[in-house]
Amino acid sequence: MRALLPTATACLLLSPLWTGAATPQSSAPTAAPTVPAASPAGTPAATAADNDAAAKHAKRTACRKNAKAKKLVGDQKTAYIKDCVSAP
């Protein structure tokens, strides 16, 4: 454990040197790639799916907290959470 801190510190301090040595330096500027940017049309669908998953997680968490507040255990707790999550 004692050797871990000095080793990690040395790696962090020397990491800029490694990144500079790994990339070749050329005197000519490189041109920007001409690949078109990804269309933002796919973004709303992904965002909606993320929001839906987050909403389900939040609802389940709230149901679990309610079950804990009611001091339910075992099958009663499981049934309560399932009913609570499936409710609108």
For each residue, the residues with C-beta under 8 A, 3 or more apart:
1: 4
2: 5 6
3: 6 7
4: 1 7 8
5: 2 8 9
6: 2 3 9 10
7: 3 4 10 11
8: 4 5 11 12
9: 5 6 12 13
10: 6 7 13 14
11: 7 8 14 15
12: 8 9 15
13: 9 10
14: 10 11 17 18
15: 11 12 18 19
16: 19 20
17: 14 20 21
18: 14 15 21 22
19: 15 16 22 23
20: 16 17 23
21: 17 18
22: 18 19
23: 19 20
24:
25:
26: 30
27:
28:
29:
30: 26
31: 34
32:
33:
34: 31
35:
36:
37:
38: 42
39: 42
40: 43
41: 44
42: 38 39 45 46
43: 40 46 47
44: 41 47 48
45: 42 48 49
46: 42 43 49 50
47: 43 44 50 51
48: 44 45 51 52
49: 45 46 52 53
50: 46 47 53 54
51: 47 48 54 55
52: 48 49 55 56
53: 49 50 56 57
54: 50 51 57 58
55: 51 52 58 59
56: 52 53 59 60 85
57: 53 54 60 61
58: 54 55 61 62
59: 55 56 62 63 84 85
60: 56 57 63 64 81 85
61: 57 58 64 65
62: 58 59 65 66 84
63: 59 60 66 67 80 81 84 85
64: 60 61 67 68 81
65: 61 62 68 69
66: 62 63 69 70 80 84
67: 63 64 70 72 77 80 81 84
68: 64 65 71 72
69: 65 66
70: 66 67 80
71: 68
72: 67 68 76 77 80
73: 76 77
74: 77 78
75: 78 79
76: 72 73 79 80
77: 67 72 73 74 80 81
78: 74 75 81 82
79: 75 76 82 83
80: 63 66 67 70 72 76 77 83 84
81: 60 63 64 67 77 78 84 85
82: 78 79 85 86
83: 79 80 86 87
84: 59 62 63 66 67 80 81 87
85: 56 59 60 63 81 82
86: 82 83
87: 83 84
88:
